[in-house]
Amino acid sequence: MRSQNRLAPLALVLGALTVLVAASPASAGWSAVTKHKWAGKKYIARTHAGCWYGTLPVLLCANSQSQWGGNVVSHCGPKYCIPGHAEAHAYNGPSGSGGWSSKKWMGFAGLGGEAEDRGAHSRSAAEFEVLVDDASGAVIVRLLGGGLEWTDGATSDVEVLIGYAPSDEEPPPAGVEPPMSESHEPSPAERVSETLWSGHLRVRDGRLEVIGDFSTLQFAERDGTTDDGLAMRTVDLRGVEIATDFDPARSDDLVVIVRGDSGAGDVPAVVAPVFRRGDSNGDGRVDLADPIQIVNELFQGRSPTTCVAASDSNGDGRRDLSDAIFLLQWSFSGGQEPPAPGPSVCGVDVATTLPCASYGGCD
């Protein structure tokens, strides 16, 4: 009994570590966040890197740098796995913005931990500029360079998100050099409350997926090999452009986020799911069928939707009866509209913890 008592605290510690590790983003990723204000701009650069051992993710480093009106750089890696490594780098500021991340091999025996697999390599990279015209209410994100590289079994992703992120953050007084933040916690500039545009250029299952209404989408694909002799596919993202409108009266809240991710195996890129808020049955529309879907799931044993996040109609982070009531009040009693991304536009909720394995309503 005494030996069991000694082991109990160890078991609790190991259990806590398992939960912590499982919740960590273990792929190699980067993000560059620009918050636009009349009085200046805030630039944020963030990175993380980790490894997958079989199905176990291990986060090895996470870094964040931010500055009002100045250049920032964030770097994680190289962090070494057994075998392989993960590395990420991001830079953001008036002198230019971009980032890259890469992963080579995963796990003790390569891809998925299976001895017969040689492993997987992937890399995401992007150089970009953000052009904002406060007078006309137009914002353009233009990719100036970069690309996606992958071998069989790897994942790679570049995502762009434009929206509003209201906050009480204020730039420092003129002539005062602000301290540089090193917190990896999401900044108010990243808590997007309303999505104006979102899209991905994503490699998954050996093919390139394009999600979003890109103004200009021109890139070249080519085949090659890695240093290890593995067949590799490369997509050059130079020339890709995104354009959308915003309310000039809300220029203070405008935020642009560009991020990339690299991974291996069946692990998807660390990106927020794209969906229509309230579309519980995933048919691309928000109507009376959606609250009925929620009620049938909760009380009639109907199979749950593949995108639980879309069923969270009131955006409270839960899927329950209040979501069906919320939709009915909005539809028939003039109630509040479902929050971002809303019922009529496909977008993301970067704060949600609800799963969204797949959603076909934006195809």
VENMORA-V922976 format. One record per run of one state. SS is the DSSP state (H for helix, E for strand, C for the rest). FROM is the first residue (numbers start at 1). TO is the last residue. If there is no record, write none. Layout:
SS|FROM|TO  SS|FROM|TO
This chain:
C|1|1  H|2|22  C|23|27  E|28|37  C|38|39  E|40|53  C|54|55  E|56|68  C|69|71  E|72|80  C|81|84  E|85|92  C|93|96  E|97|104  C|105|110  H|111|113  C|114|120  E|121|133  C|134|137  E|138|150  C|151|153  E|154|164  C|165|180  E|181|181  C|182|187  H|188|190  C|191|193  E|194|204  C|205|206  E|207|211  C|212|215  E|216|216  C|217|219  E|220|225  C|226|230  E|231|236  C|237|240  E|241|245  C|246|247  H|248|253  E|254|264  C|265|273  E|274|275  C|276|287  H|288|299  C|300|306  E|307|307  H|308|311  C|312|320  H|321|332  C|333|346  E|347|348  C|349|355  E|356|356  C|357|363
